[in-house]
Amino acid sequence: MSAISMILVVIVAFFAGLEGILDQFQFHQPLIACTLIGLVTGNLTAGIMLGGSLQMIALGWANIGAAVAPDAALAAVASAIILVKGGQGTAGISTAIAVAIPLAVAGLFLTMIVRTISVAIIHIMDKEAEKGNFRGIEVWQFIALLLQGLRIALPAAFLLVIPTSAVRSFLESMPAWLTDGMAIGGGMVVAVGYAMVINMMASREVWPFFIIGFVIAAVSQLTLIAIGALGIAFALIYLELESKGGSGNGGSSNTGDPLGDILDDY
């Protein structure tokens, strides 16, 4: 990997760390982060495939109460770097994910450090606010954001300085039972991610679309473009139903359930 590519990877990792807080351009999402790293390192196809696989796993990662989920940005960046340096191409996607997920869990220690420091920064900003020093508030705001970026950029830089031969030797030394087990576990986590998303979205008006989607996905003759077009069509149908929900002559109120409101009118 050239020096320019390494610098670009660190920059992508830095912005992924920022977006973990800002959520403006979604650089922290595995699909985007892995794609960008694949682009700057000349492994675009492998990066997209890795990002798509890891995105399905990250669907089930959510901060609930005091529980902090594994860092999706660190998992994406670490797995992309391992994939590129491993030199296995698309065949090494499962191995990269198997190594990256434990790193993401271990990376929670960095998240705890940054958040602890952020608490002190908030108190400093409170004091600056009492003084009416808006410039000082802005400076400490940027310092806090800088820490969030370094939280991902520093581990990425550490992985980049490790010799490529050492990474390949480590990956090749992993026993088959471990890599296969992690690949199976990753597939199970994907199912958990889908289940959590469906559990949050499940309601009477969307269940028909879930069922139709699973049935259509089983039709092998349809291309991804065709499935995407059907998805857009169903979204438009849903929006149309939502706009008409509760507006019939029956006088029923809009309950937020488009199909239910329309059926109640009859």
VMD Tcl script that draws the C-alpha trace (Angstrom):
set ca {
  {0.00 0.00 0.00}
  {1.43 3.37 -1.03}
  {1.95 6.26 1.37}
  {-0.78 8.29 -0.33}
  {-3.25 5.44 0.06}
  {-2.37 5.11 3.74}
  {-2.91 8.84 4.31}
  {-6.27 8.68 2.54}
  {-7.32 5.68 4.63}
  {-6.49 7.57 7.83}
  {-8.50 10.55 6.58}
  {-11.49 8.30 5.85}
  {-11.12 6.75 9.31}
  {-10.99 10.22 10.90}
  {-14.21 11.31 9.19}
  {-15.83 7.99 10.12}
  {-15.08 8.77 13.75}
  {-16.58 12.25 13.40}
  {-19.70 10.91 11.75}
  {-20.21 8.49 14.60}
  {-21.35 11.61 16.50}
  {-22.50 14.02 13.79}
  {-24.51 11.61 11.58}
  {-24.45 14.18 8.78}
  {-22.95 12.22 5.87}
  {-23.05 8.70 7.40}
  {-19.33 8.04 6.84}
  {-19.39 5.81 9.92}
  {-21.76 3.34 8.29}
  {-19.84 0.19 7.22}
  {-21.15 0.29 3.65}
  {-19.79 3.81 3.10}
  {-16.58 3.50 5.12}
  {-15.53 0.19 3.54}
  {-16.41 1.44 0.07}
  {-14.30 4.58 0.51}
  {-11.34 2.61 1.83}
  {-11.69 0.15 -1.02}
  {-11.76 3.08 -3.45}
  {-8.61 4.78 -2.16}
  {-6.70 1.49 -2.01}
  {-7.77 0.15 -5.41}
  {-10.01 -2.58 -3.98}
  {-13.41 -1.07 -4.69}
  {-15.30 -4.32 -5.40}
  {-14.00 -6.05 -2.28}
  {-14.71 -2.92 -0.21}
  {-18.33 -2.73 -1.37}
  {-18.90 -6.45 -0.69}
  {-17.31 -6.18 2.75}
  {-19.30 -3.06 3.60}
  {-22.56 -4.67 2.54}
  {-21.87 -7.77 4.64}
  {-20.85 -5.78 7.69}
  {-23.79 -3.39 7.29}
  {-26.18 -6.28 7.77}
  {-24.43 -7.16 11.02}
  {-24.36 -3.56 12.24}
  {-28.15 -3.31 11.88}
  {-28.42 -5.08 15.21}
  {-25.96 -2.79 16.99}
  {-27.73 -0.13 19.00}
  {-27.04 1.78 22.21}
  {-29.84 0.81 24.59}
  {-29.84 2.50 27.98}
  {-26.39 2.27 29.52}
  {-25.34 -0.54 27.16}
  {-22.94 0.66 24.45}
  {-22.94 -1.29 21.18}
  {-19.72 -2.22 19.33}
  {-18.36 0.63 17.26}
  {-19.59 0.16 13.68}
  {-17.09 2.72 12.37}
  {-14.10 0.97 13.95}
  {-15.35 -2.42 12.77}
  {-15.73 -1.13 9.21}
  {-12.36 0.61 9.06}
  {-10.46 -2.22 10.77}
  {-12.02 -4.95 8.63}
  {-11.38 -2.99 5.42}
  {-7.71 -2.47 6.30}
  {-7.28 -6.12 7.25}
  {-8.95 -7.18 4.01}
  {-6.69 -4.97 1.89}
  {-3.49 -5.92 3.69}
  {-4.43 -9.60 3.79}
  {-4.35 -9.72 0.01}
  {-7.10 -12.35 -0.17}
  {-9.54 -10.24 -2.20}
  {-13.23 -11.04 -1.90}
  {-12.36 -14.48 -0.53}
  {-11.08 -12.91 2.68}
  {-14.27 -11.04 3.58}
  {-15.45 -13.53 6.20}
  {-12.00 -13.63 7.78}
  {-11.78 -9.84 7.88}
  {-15.15 -9.61 9.60}
  {-14.19 -12.37 12.03}
  {-11.13 -10.39 13.13}
  {-12.73 -6.96 13.04}
  {-15.73 -7.64 15.28}
  {-13.62 -8.51 18.36}
  {-11.54 -5.39 17.62}
  {-14.73 -3.32 17.55}
  {-15.77 -4.72 20.92}
  {-12.32 -4.02 22.34}
  {-12.53 -0.54 20.84}
  {-15.30 0.28 23.30}
  {-12.45 1.07 25.70}
  {-11.49 3.99 23.44}
  {-15.12 5.11 23.39}
  {-15.21 5.11 27.19}
  {-12.00 7.18 27.34}
  {-13.28 9.76 24.85}
  {-16.65 10.06 26.56}
  {-15.00 10.47 29.94}
  {-12.83 13.26 28.57}
  {-15.91 14.79 26.93}
  {-17.56 15.12 30.34}
  {-14.64 17.28 31.50}
  {-14.83 19.30 28.28}
  {-18.54 19.96 28.87}
  {-17.76 21.44 32.29}
  {-15.10 23.63 30.71}
  {-17.61 24.80 28.10}
  {-20.09 25.60 30.88}
  {-17.51 27.87 32.50}
  {-16.82 29.55 29.16}
  {-20.57 30.09 28.75}
  {-20.76 31.76 32.15}
  {-18.05 34.16 30.99}
  {-19.88 34.81 27.74}
  {-16.87 33.51 25.79}
  {-18.53 32.02 22.71}
  {-15.19 31.66 20.97}
  {-13.95 29.44 23.78}
  {-17.08 27.28 23.51}
  {-16.45 26.80 19.79}
  {-12.81 25.87 20.35}
  {-13.63 23.21 22.92}
  {-16.41 21.93 20.67}
  {-13.89 21.33 17.90}
  {-11.48 19.72 20.38}
  {-14.21 17.26 21.41}
  {-14.90 16.45 17.74}
  {-11.17 16.00 17.14}
  {-11.07 13.35 19.87}
  {-13.95 11.50 18.21}
  {-12.07 11.43 14.92}
  {-8.82 10.29 16.52}
  {-10.73 7.49 18.25}
  {-10.94 5.74 14.85}
  {-7.96 7.30 13.05}
  {-5.32 6.17 15.58}
  {-6.27 2.46 15.52}
  {-6.43 2.68 11.72}
  {-2.92 4.17 11.59}
  {-1.68 1.44 13.93}
  {-3.09 -1.27 11.66}
  {-1.54 0.40 8.62}
  {1.99 0.46 10.06}
  {1.89 -3.26 10.78}
  {3.81 -5.03 7.97}
  {1.60 -6.61 5.34}
  {3.52 -9.89 5.65}
  {2.69 -10.04 9.36}
  {-1.02 -9.53 8.66}
  {-1.04 -12.23 6.01}
  {0.85 -14.64 8.24}
  {-1.58 -14.04 11.06}
  {-4.61 -14.60 8.84}
  {-3.12 -17.75 7.33}
  {-2.27 -19.12 10.78}
  {-5.89 -18.94 11.91}
  {-7.31 -22.49 12.10}
  {-10.23 -23.39 9.85}
  {-12.50 -24.14 12.82}
  {-12.03 -20.59 14.09}
  {-12.63 -18.82 10.77}
  {-15.58 -21.06 9.92}
  {-17.07 -20.59 13.38}
  {-16.74 -16.81 13.17}
  {-18.28 -16.82 9.68}
  {-21.27 -18.81 10.99}
  {-21.54 -16.51 13.98}
  {-21.48 -13.48 11.71}
  {-24.34 -14.94 9.70}
  {-26.35 -15.43 12.89}
  {-25.70 -11.83 13.92}
  {-27.09 -10.71 10.55}
  {-30.34 -12.51 11.37}
  {-30.39 -10.84 14.79}
  {-29.89 -7.46 13.13}
  {-32.84 -8.02 10.82}
  {-34.98 -9.21 13.73}
  {-34.21 -6.11 15.80}
  {-35.02 -3.78 12.90}
  {-38.29 -5.60 12.16}
  {-39.18 -5.54 15.85}
  {-38.79 -1.75 15.92}
  {-40.71 -1.20 12.66}
  {-43.35 -3.91 12.94}
  {-46.92 -2.59 12.76}
  {-50.11 -3.59 11.04}
  {-49.51 -1.37 8.01}
  {-45.99 -2.61 7.20}
  {-46.36 -6.36 7.77}
  {-47.87 -6.91 4.29}
  {-44.83 -5.21 2.75}
  {-42.46 -7.41 4.78}
  {-44.23 -10.54 3.57}
  {-44.29 -9.40 -0.07}
  {-40.61 -8.49 0.12}
  {-39.54 -11.91 1.39}
  {-41.62 -13.65 -1.28}
  {-40.18 -11.49 -4.07}
  {-36.62 -12.01 -2.80}
  {-37.08 -15.76 -3.32}
  {-37.76 -15.28 -7.04}
  {-34.33 -15.89 -8.56}
  {-35.21 -14.51 -12.01}
  {-35.50 -10.96 -10.67}
  {-32.38 -8.81 -10.80}
  {-31.35 -6.37 -8.07}
  {-32.53 -3.51 -10.29}
  {-35.96 -5.11 -10.59}
  {-36.19 -5.68 -6.84}
  {-35.10 -2.09 -6.23}
  {-37.77 -0.82 -8.62}
  {-40.40 -2.87 -6.80}
  {-39.18 -1.47 -3.50}
  {-39.61 2.09 -4.79}
  {-43.07 1.21 -6.07}
  {-44.11 -0.21 -2.70}
  {-42.73 2.88 -0.94}
  {-44.83 5.11 -3.20}
  {-47.89 2.95 -2.53}
  {-47.31 3.26 1.21}
  {-46.93 7.05 0.99}
  {-50.14 7.27 -1.02}
  {-51.99 5.17 1.55}
  {-50.55 7.28 4.35}
  {-51.78 10.49 2.72}
  {-55.31 9.05 2.44}
  {-55.46 7.43 5.87}
  {-58.37 8.65 7.97}
  {-59.65 11.04 5.28}
  {-62.69 9.01 4.20}
  {-66.35 9.72 4.80}
  {-66.49 7.46 7.80}
  {-65.11 10.23 9.98}
  {-62.46 8.05 11.64}
  {-59.37 9.80 12.95}
  {-55.87 9.27 11.60}
  {-54.21 6.78 13.94}
  {-50.90 6.60 12.12}
  {-51.87 3.25 10.58}
  {-52.63 4.01 6.89}
  {-54.09 0.63 6.02}
  {-56.02 0.45 9.26}
  {-57.52 3.93 8.82}
  {-58.65 3.17 5.27}
  {-60.15 -0.18 6.27}
  {-61.95 1.47 9.19}
  {-63.61 3.90 6.75}
  {-65.30 0.97 5.09}
}
mol new
graphics top color blue
foreach p $ca { graphics top sphere $p radius 0.5 }
foreach p [lrange $ca 0 end-1] q [lrange $ca 1 end] { graphics top cylinder $p $q radius 0.2 }
display resetview
